[in-house]
């Protein structure tokens, strides 16, 4: 098992932060625009696993 990288996009605080192997690395960006954002991930090694998880309230109300 390789390293686990987590990108945390907080749309309430308008920040983007990173974790590596469950260690919080800090906020990389503050004051993100209050517009739709489209997260993207790129991996160059074979057998790399990528997942996205929504942690907010239900989108339908």
N, C-alpha and C positions, 0 to 999 in steps of 0.2 A: 504494500500500500504506500503510495506516494504522499505528497503533501496535500493538505486540504486548504484551499483558498476560498474565503467567503467575501463577497461584495455585499455591503449592506446599504441599500438605497432607502433612506428614510424620507418619505414624501411629506411628512408632517413637520419635520425639522429642516427640510430642504438640504440634507447632507448626504454625502456618500463616504463610506468608511470601509476598511478592510480588516479581515482576520486571517491569520495563518496558523493552522493546526490549533484552533480554538484560542489563540492569543490575539487579543485586540491590538491592532497596530495603530489605530487612530483614525481621525477624520481626514480625508484627503481633500474634499471639496465642501464648502459651505455656501449658502445663498444660491442654491440651484434654482433655476427658473420654475415658476409655478405653471408649467405647461406639460403636455404629455412627454414622457421620456421613454425610450425604447432600449432597455439593457441588451447588450450583446456580449457573447463570450467566444473566444477563439482558443483552440487547442491544436498543437502541432504533433503530438505524439500519439501513436496508435493505442487503442484500448484505454483512452482517457474517458472518464465518466464525467458528465456535466449534468447538473440538475438546477432547476429554478423553483423556488418556493415562495408563495405569497403569504405573508404573515399578518395581513391587515384584516379588517372586518369584512363580512361578505360583500361582494361587489353588487349584489342585487338588492341591497337595502338592509 
